[in-house]
Structure formats: structure tokens, C-alpha cells
């Protein structure tokens, strides 16, 4: 009886029953895995990248970052593209499309030269997939002719997109690397080469931790380690930024984007949609929790749409974009003071500590009452106190005051904090 | 000096979660592959699912699972003996302590109420009509299930309010009345009709059997067992049922002694003694066996002990002594055959068990009659009554579909 809104949305002319896809990664490595995911409710899969090159993987190959009681704030992965024979992978994709005709199967491919890109494009087209994603962005390939080294080079991106687009009638998606300053440059190159959509972001080159037992990075592989791709919740802000910048670029604003990077809940998914993604991909959260997380993505997004009277998911795509503006367009004419709820305050003094050591010394500490007291003369309205307070609804946005000489005007504020 | 729990009558037991603290607790959940907690719930409330939804910020979806699966979700969240059910099954226990499942459920029901969430929708109306006798947990559960399936349901209740033991028994500190009322509202909204002050006996049952296509009887246990000792008819000797009902419905006018002795070792006895203490009496519990043998839930016993209430064990009632027709003392005999105990008292509350009321005694499944809840199982938990009510609803639907 659960509320089931219609979450279907087109992506590059392909009807998807919902926006939730597995990204090309270990979570979609064979027929059995993809089939289980599709049964669980995922609308489609970007099958793990295939190439002519067959990698030789290391062991172990993962590491995580954690903060206090929260494990997996980020995830590091050294695995490359599929290590299964090409023909097996093509057969799996063929069978998936046959057995799940209403689901969407996307082939992710990676070549090391034009000939390989062309062969791969032809073979996956013959296998009957719905779309092709060109992986220009895996940061842990053992060859510099492949992966993010290619994605950083707009000329190679353009050329390979031309080759792939010339070898297939299917829509082609270029998967971007975030290991670059301006993603718009390779994205525009991909469009010039014939790609129809952009996938962003792939993993961020990283070192998660140093192991002092072996004096190397994690994971430790026979006493050594390498820089490799970082993903999960930690990279979501980076992904949202790249996607926003592309969607705000005049040459890219109409290009459909499939958003990737730390999606774990329906709210994460919504964030990606609101900055312009019309398709979404998930790996890290699936590796941690399993395919089942899609149930709450579907249910949560349905409830949100129901509560906000939204009937078509596409009506939400890019809704936040007009309100994300350059820093010099921000209204800097007022101060929004924090309001302290004395009844809720438990007297921990964290706001006092942070305001003194990291802010503007605008809070004094009433030692007898063990409560903070705001000094408005010093407060700049930065809201560090609100962000550090551990008690829900204790410090909240309070009164708005215009800076000297500013004409009073209406100010929109956020009122609900979780 | 020991610090004892002092709670006014009706004061809530503990603060509930807010979103932030609920999320913290949900993030302790191991999200087990096979959710043993869900298997531990007789009513199928499915904590594995609703905690996962909360963990992934689908708060409304979580509240939906709770409400759809458990018609008395709010009440169960407060009074369930989780320690014997879902929380006992929790895998997190292997690391430190179980997830506070009941408290998470309570948070979700509170959100449901606060945000006016509505999840239940009755199916297309069906032609059959059902009467449910009693408005306690089993009957309410059966009524809701049938109403959801589109059947027309009328509940007959002897008292003037719905809830049965929830409304007239369990103390408000453990179960605030507004929680009971909210659960019942969600059932009323499905179109279930309530007829109050309508007690049913064998003759009236016959009429219901012909007026309705099926009858569910979940009339509970509303007759107190009595002790057969001298002085049992003295003024000041009351039954647990009467005492708790008076305390809840007529708190200000309750006739309360100065020295109250409660006889018994079940949850009802614990509720009586805390009520007496909360309302200002010097209250004592006397039980003929040991606490180890007592049927009361350990949480209830702990609550009684936390209030500084003496629990005297292994003394059985022997005589109630009176003057001018009113109780003045009570005499007990030790289980060891030698010890004796006499206590000054002006009120004795008998909480030694309940049986089916005379009017409905002997009613059993047959023809178009179905039964469930305490009157069938002899008196178990609210959640088990909910489960039995649901099962009975299924049997009734099967009966119609034959």
C-alpha cells in the first residue's frame, strides 16, 4: 500500500522506470549481481567497464576513511576494469537485456587506442545494450593510455567520442574525471566528439590513510600502496559542484547528466536531481549496504514528491540551479544572528569554544549558569555555533539585522535544521 | 540516601527521541541481512525494515511501515516487553547493547502524529458486515484489518471508551492516554463504527450472529480472581480491575487508603502498586512466590523497585482483619511454613489474576464466530493480542471466500 509515485524519467531518449542505476564498478560485475539488483528495484545498471585490456588486480584493494563513530565517510578502491573475458561480459549483458527487457543496460567501455574503442563500441551495440558510457576517468589503471589520464586530455576525449559515436547508433555518454580544474573543458570536447550525455563524477585520486606498521598508504599490498580513486559520502560535495558548473555553462546547460558521487539516501539523490541530474548512479553505498538501499530511495523520493505535489520527476531536475550564484552576487547587506534556546541548552559549551577559537569571540560563558551568552556587538552571524551545537533546535537562526546604512528588505532564511 | 524515582501519576516514563537522537540510535543498527528483530515481533511490525528506512532518512517511509504493520503501533512502542522480543533478538547485543527499537518506534509514531501523516486506505467496499465484541487490542486489531480489506465493521464495547486494557488498565506513566487515542483514531478513520456501553452476553451474541456475517469476540479478561480467606468481603478490599479503572477514569475521586497492600506478582499487580504510590499512599506488594517465579516483566519490577516500593516475597494471604466492617490489617503465612507476617493496612488490592467475564464465558470459535486475545490465550501481551486479532481477521476473510 506504500505510496508509489511514478518516478520514471527519460535519459537520452531511453525510458527509465526510476533514476536509480548501479554505476559501472564491482557492484555490477556479472549477470547474477545485476539481475539481483534489477529485481531489488534498480532501473538499470552501468555494467562494470569492459576493455580489450584484462587487468591483473592486487590484494587487498580497498580502504575506508572514518570519523568518530561513522565508518565509511569515504572509500578508496584500487580495482580497475572488468577482469573477465570480454566475450563472457558481452554474453551477460545480452542475457540481462533479454531477461529484463524493461530495464536499462548500459555498457561501460574503455579502450587504449582508437581501434579498441571502435571494436568495443561495435560489440556492445551488437549485444543489445541501451546506451554506451565511455570511461575516461578511472584513476587507477596500470596504463596511462587509459583512464583519467585520457579524461584530462580534451583532444583524446573528443577523438574517442568521435570513434565510438561513429561505431554505434546508441546514445554515448562520456564519464568525466574530477581530477581536473574545469570539467567543462573535457565535457565540451566530448559533446564536440558526438557524445550525448555526461556522467560525473568518477573517483577522486586520493590517499586515505598512512599505515605506520609498513610506512605506506592504505591498503597495504606487500608493504607498498598506490594513489587511487576515492568515493562515497565524502565526494558528494565535489560531485554536486562539478555538475552545477556544467549545468550552468552556456554550452552544456542542455546536456543530460547522470550524477554520481556519494549517493546513499533519497535525499542525496534529490540533491543531484536539483542541480540538474536526470539519471543517478550508485556504487559505494551499495558496497557498504547492498542493493536493498534502493527501496528507501524509491519510497523516500515518492513521499517527497507526494508531500510537495510533484507529479513528474523531471519537474525537479535543475530546480536549485538558478539560486546557486557567483560569490559576488550574494546579498551581503545583513547579519542573521543565532538564537539560543536556554531551555534546550545542556550546557556543554561547545558553541563557546568554537566561537572563541574559530570565530569572533562573540559568545561569553556564564560560568555559574553554565550557559552561553551572545554578544551581538561581536557576532558576525557566521553560524559556526549553530553548526557545532549537538542539541537539536537549540541554536537556530534568529533575527535579521541590516548592516549600517542598508535599506530594510526581505531576507529569505532557512528555518528547519535536522 | 538512595535516589528513588519520583513520578507523578501520569507523568511520562522517559523522554522520547528527537530526529537527531533517533538517527544516532538508528546508525547503531547493524542492518542485519536477515533482521532477527523482525522475526522477534509477534505482530510483524518489521523493525528491520523501519529502522533501515530511518537510517536512510526515509522517515515517512519508516513511519508508514510501522503503522501499516501494527494497528496499535503507538501503544506497543510504549508497553511491549522488547527485552523478550525484538530487542532480545538484536545482533548488536553481541557488540554492546541492543538497539532501542521500542523507542525508535515511539519516535516514528510521534512523527506520524506531529506531521499528520496518513497511510491507511481501505480497499473497495465489500458487502460483508462484521461485529467485533470488545474494543481492546485483539478486537481493534481484527477490526482494522477487516476495515482495510473493505469490510464494514462495528465494534461493541461494554465501557464508554475504546482501548480495553490500554484505556482502563495500564497506568498512564507507562502508557499515556493520548497515545492510545491516537492509535484508535487511525482505526476510526477507516470507517470502523464503535458502539459503547454495549455489553454482550450469550443471548446478544446470538442476535449479532444473525445480524452480521461474522462476529469476532475479543472480550478480554475482566473478572478478577478472588482469594478465599476470612475477611475478603470487608470494605477496603478491592480488585485490581476496579482499582486501576477508577484511578484512570476518576483519579481525583479515587478512594485510596493510607497503607495499601497489593497482592500478586504480575504486571497488573505492579501497575496497582505504582498507582497507589504515585497517588500518595504508602504501598507494598506481597507475593506468595519469589520474584524469580513472578510473571511480571522485569522492567515493571525494576520500575516498582526504583520507586522504593517494598516487594515482600513468599508470603501468602491468610486473613484480612477488620473493624466495623472495614479492613485494618492483613495476616500472611510464610512459604516456609513457619514465618508469619501481619501488616497494618486500610486498603487491599487483589491482583492475583483475571478470568473471562461470566457473560462471555464459554464463547468459542464456531459457526460464524471467531475469538482471540486474552480471553483465548489466558492473558498475554498487547502485541500478541494484536497478532491474534490480525490472524482472526484472516480467518474471517477466508471464511467469506470459501
Boltz contact constraints between the chains, C-beta under 6 A:
constraints:
  - contact:
      token1: [A, 265]
      token2: [B, 56]
      max_distance: 6.0
  - contact:
      token1: [A, 265]
      token2: [B, 57]
      max_distance: 6.0
  - contact:
      token1: [A, 266]
      token2: [B, 58]
      max_distance: 6.0
  - contact:
      token1: [A, 267]
      token2: [B, 57]
      max_distance: 6.0
  - contact:
      token1: [A, 296]
      token2: [B, 53]
      max_distance: 6.0
  - contact:
      token1: [A, 296]
      token2: [B, 56]
      max_distance: 6.0
  - contact:
      token1: [A, 296]
      token2: [B, 58]
      max_distance: 6.0
  - contact:
      token1: [A, 296]
      token2: [B, 61]
      max_distance: 6.0
  - contact:
      token1: [A, 299]
      token2: [B, 58]
      max_distance: 6.0
  - contact:
      token1: [A, 299]
      token2: [B, 61]
      max_distance: 6.0
  - contact:
      token1: [A, 300]
      token2: [B, 58]
      max_distance: 6.0
  - contact:
      token1: [A, 300]
      token2: [B, 61]
      max_distance: 6.0
  - contact:
      token1: [A, 303]
      token2: [B, 60]
      max_distance: 6.0
  - contact:
      token1: [A, 392]
      token2: [B, 18]
      max_distance: 6.0
  - contact:
      token1: [A, 392]
      token2: [B, 20]
      max_distance: 6.0
  - contact:
      token1: [A, 418]
      token2: [B, 19]
      max_distance: 6.0
